[in-house]
Amino acid sequence: MLKKLSLATLLCTSFTHANLIALDQHELTQATGQGGADLSWTLSLNHEYAENLELNSISKINALSGMPDEVYYRYGAKCAENNVMCRLAFAPNNHTDENGNQKWLVFKQIQGTVQIDKFSLDGTTIINHKNDPQTAMQLKFYDDKPLKIRNLGFATMAIETGTGDGANEGYANSEVYTNYLGRNYQQDGSYSLVQQDVPLFDQGAEKGFMGLNIHGNMHMSGNVKIFSYNCTGSAASRC
């Protein structure tokens, strides 16, 4: 649409001529008009849709059923090749362990796609605190155009430490669950420590203690008006 609009503008400016006149402050305050824009917004991180710039939508919709035949908000192949490259880490207050090594709070396999198909931005008029009409910017949302949240979250969160010398920072730790040291009890109540495989659910997963995944729609209906409290529209005020 932007390309078509630009072409139409160029054609019009080639064959038209307009006489521009100056307006004083009073004439400017009396000027009115209409306009606005319908917008869409998509944010995708570490998903197939984010990796493939040729994809125009986050899913392929079946024309008959209206349901997705194929979705592109799955964990990306590039991330799957090296999970360390798809994580978020920060060091709260520069905490260190007893050896002086930096502690990192690491969100592993972070991902998500958030999309809203339509929201509008235009101008409107409000009655301000002085009971005078005043212009405002209006942001409008529609109930039938929900905010779509797809696989937003992270696989696990962990506190990691490293040597802190730059060669082995904690945020790059890549240990996974394979086995653990468990107790093997005897009939007399004694036990020995042996290596045991972790359950299949955690087998091969990156080490951590909590994960999060959000998937659904958030419906919004209404508008937000943005204006300056001190702006009255008079010649002495600045908006």
C-alpha positions in Angstrom: 0.0 0.0 0.0 2.8 2.4 0.7 4.3 1.9 -2.7 1.0 2.6 -4.4 0.4 5.6 -2.3 3.8 7.0 -3.1 3.2 6.5 -6.8 -0.1 8.3 -6.7 1.4 11.2 -4.8 4.1 11.6 -7.5 1.6 11.5 -10.3 -0.6 14.1 -8.6 2.3 16.5 -7.9 3.4 16.3 -11.6 0.2 17.7 -13.0 -1.2 19.9 -10.2 -0.4 23.3 -8.8 -1.4 24.8 -5.5 -1.2 28.3 -4.2 0.0 28.3 -0.6 -1.0 31.1 1.7 0.3 31.9 5.2 -2.1 31.5 8.2 -1.9 33.5 11.4 -2.3 32.0 14.8 -6.0 32.6 14.9 -6.6 31.0 11.5 -4.5 28.0 12.6 -6.7 27.4 15.7 -9.8 27.5 13.5 -8.5 24.9 11.1 -10.1 21.4 11.2 -9.6 18.2 9.4 -9.9 14.5 9.4 -7.4 11.7 9.2 -5.9 8.7 10.8 -4.2 5.4 10.2 -5.0 1.8 10.6 -1.9 -0.1 11.9 -0.8 -3.6 12.5 2.1 -4.8 14.7 4.1 -8.0 15.0 7.0 -8.9 17.3 8.6 -12.3 16.9 11.7 -13.5 18.7 13.6 -16.8 18.0 10.8 -18.3 16.0 10.6 -19.6 12.4 8.7 -16.4 11.5 11.5 -14.3 12.8 14.2 -16.3 10.9 12.5 -16.4 7.5 11.9 -12.9 6.1 9.9 -14.3 3.2 7.0 -15.3 5.5 4.2 -12.7 5.4 2.1 -14.2 8.2 2.7 -16.1 11.5 0.6 -19.0 10.2 -0.9 -20.5 7.1 -4.8 -20.3 7.3 -7.0 -22.9 5.6 -9.5 -21.1 3.4 -12.3 -23.6 4.2 -11.9 -24.2 7.9 -10.4 -20.8 8.8 -7.9 -22.7 11.1 -4.1 -22.7 10.7 -2.8 -25.5 8.5 0.8 -24.6 9.5 2.2 -22.3 12.1 5.5 -20.4 12.1 5.8 -19.6 15.8 7.8 -22.7 16.6 11.2 -22.6 18.1 13.6 -21.7 15.3 16.1 -24.1 13.8 19.0 -21.8 14.3 18.2 -21.6 18.0 17.8 -25.4 18.2 21.3 -25.8 16.7 22.8 -23.7 19.6 20.5 -22.9 22.5 23.1 -20.7 24.1 22.6 -18.1 21.4 18.9 -17.8 22.3 18.8 -16.7 25.9 18.6 -13.6 28.1 21.0 -13.1 31.0 21.7 -10.3 33.5 23.6 -9.9 36.8 21.4 -8.4 39.4 23.4 -5.9 41.5 26.6 -7.6 40.4 26.2 -10.4 42.9 29.1 -12.8 43.2 29.6 -16.2 44.9 32.0 -17.0 47.7 34.9 -17.2 45.2 34.1 -13.8 43.7 32.6 -15.2 40.5 29.8 -13.3 38.8 26.3 -14.7 39.4 23.9 -14.5 36.4 20.1 -14.9 36.2 19.6 -16.7 32.9 16.4 -17.2 30.9 17.1 -20.1 28.6 15.5 -20.8 25.2 13.6 -17.5 25.3 11.1 -17.1 22.5 7.7 -15.6 21.5 5.5 -14.0 18.9 3.0 -11.3 19.7 0.7 -9.8 16.9 -2.2 -7.5 16.7 -3.8 -7.3 13.2 -5.4 -3.9 13.6 -5.4 -0.8 15.8 -6.1 2.8 14.8 -4.3 6.0 15.5 -6.2 9.3 14.8 -7.2 12.6 16.4 -10.2 13.5 18.5 -11.6 16.4 20.6 -12.0 16.2 24.4 -13.4 18.7 26.9 -10.5 19.6 29.2 -10.4 20.6 32.9 -11.3 24.2 31.9 -14.4 23.0 30.1 -12.9 24.0 26.8 -12.6 21.8 23.7 -9.0 20.4 23.1 -7.5 18.2 20.5 -6.0 14.8 21.6 -4.4 11.8 20.0 -6.5 8.7 20.1 -5.4 5.1 20.1 -8.2 2.7 19.4 -8.4 -1.1 19.8 -11.0 -3.5 18.5 -12.5 -6.6 20.2 -12.5 -8.7 17.0 -8.8 -7.9 16.5 -7.2 -9.5 19.6 -3.7 -9.4 20.7 -2.4 -12.8 19.7 0.3 -14.3 22.0 2.0 -17.4 20.6 4.5 -19.5 22.6 5.8 -16.6 24.6 8.2 -17.4 27.4 11.3 -19.5 28.2 12.1 -23.1 28.7 13.9 -22.7 32.0 15.4 -20.2 34.3 18.6 -20.7 36.2 21.3 -19.0 38.4 24.7 -19.6 36.8 28.2 -18.7 37.7 31.5 -19.0 35.9 35.2 -18.1 36.3 34.4 -14.5 35.5 37.6 -14.1 33.4 35.7 -13.6 30.2 36.5 -17.1 28.9 33.9 -19.0 30.9 31.1 -16.7 31.9 28.1 -18.2 33.7 25.5 -17.1 31.1 27.1 -19.5 28.6 26.8 -22.6 30.7 25.2 -25.3 28.6 24.7 -28.3 31.0 21.7 -30.5 30.4 20.0 -33.1 32.5 21.2 -36.7 31.7 21.5 -38.5 35.1 21.7 -37.8 38.8 23.2 -39.4 41.9 20.4 -41.4 43.5 20.1 -43.7 46.5 19.8 -47.5 46.0 18.3 -48.9 49.2 19.0 -52.4 50.5 16.7 -54.7 52.5 18.5 -53.8 55.7 17.8 -50.1 55.2 21.2 -49.2 54.1 21.8 -47.5 50.7 24.5 -46.8 48.2 24.8 -43.9 45.8 24.5 -44.7 42.1 24.0 -42.8 38.9 20.4 -42.9 37.6 18.8 -41.6 34.4 16.5 -38.6 34.8 12.9 -39.0 33.6 12.2 -38.6 29.9 10.5 -35.3 30.5 13.7 -33.7 31.6 16.1 -35.9 29.6 18.4 -33.6 27.6 16.8 -30.4 28.8 18.9 -27.4 29.9 19.4 -27.2 33.6 17.2 -24.8 35.6 14.3 -24.6 38.0 11.3 -22.9 36.3 9.8 -22.4 32.8 7.0 -20.3 31.4 4.9 -20.5 28.2 2.0 -18.2 27.3 -0.3 -19.0 24.4 -3.6 -17.3 23.8 -5.6 -14.2 22.8 -6.1 -11.0 24.7 -9.2 -9.1 23.6 -9.3 -5.4 24.0 -12.1 -2.9 23.1 -11.9 0.8 23.7 -9.6 3.7 23.2 -6.8 5.7 24.9 -6.7 9.5 24.5 -3.4 11.3 24.9 -3.3 15.0 25.5 -1.4 17.7 27.4 -3.0 18.8 30.6 -1.7 22.3 30.3 -2.7 22.8 26.7 -5.8 24.9 26.2 -5.5 25.6 22.5 -5.1 29.3 23.0 -2.5 31.4 21.3 -0.4 31.6 24.6 -0.3 27.8 25.2 2.1 25.3 23.6 1.0 21.8 22.9 
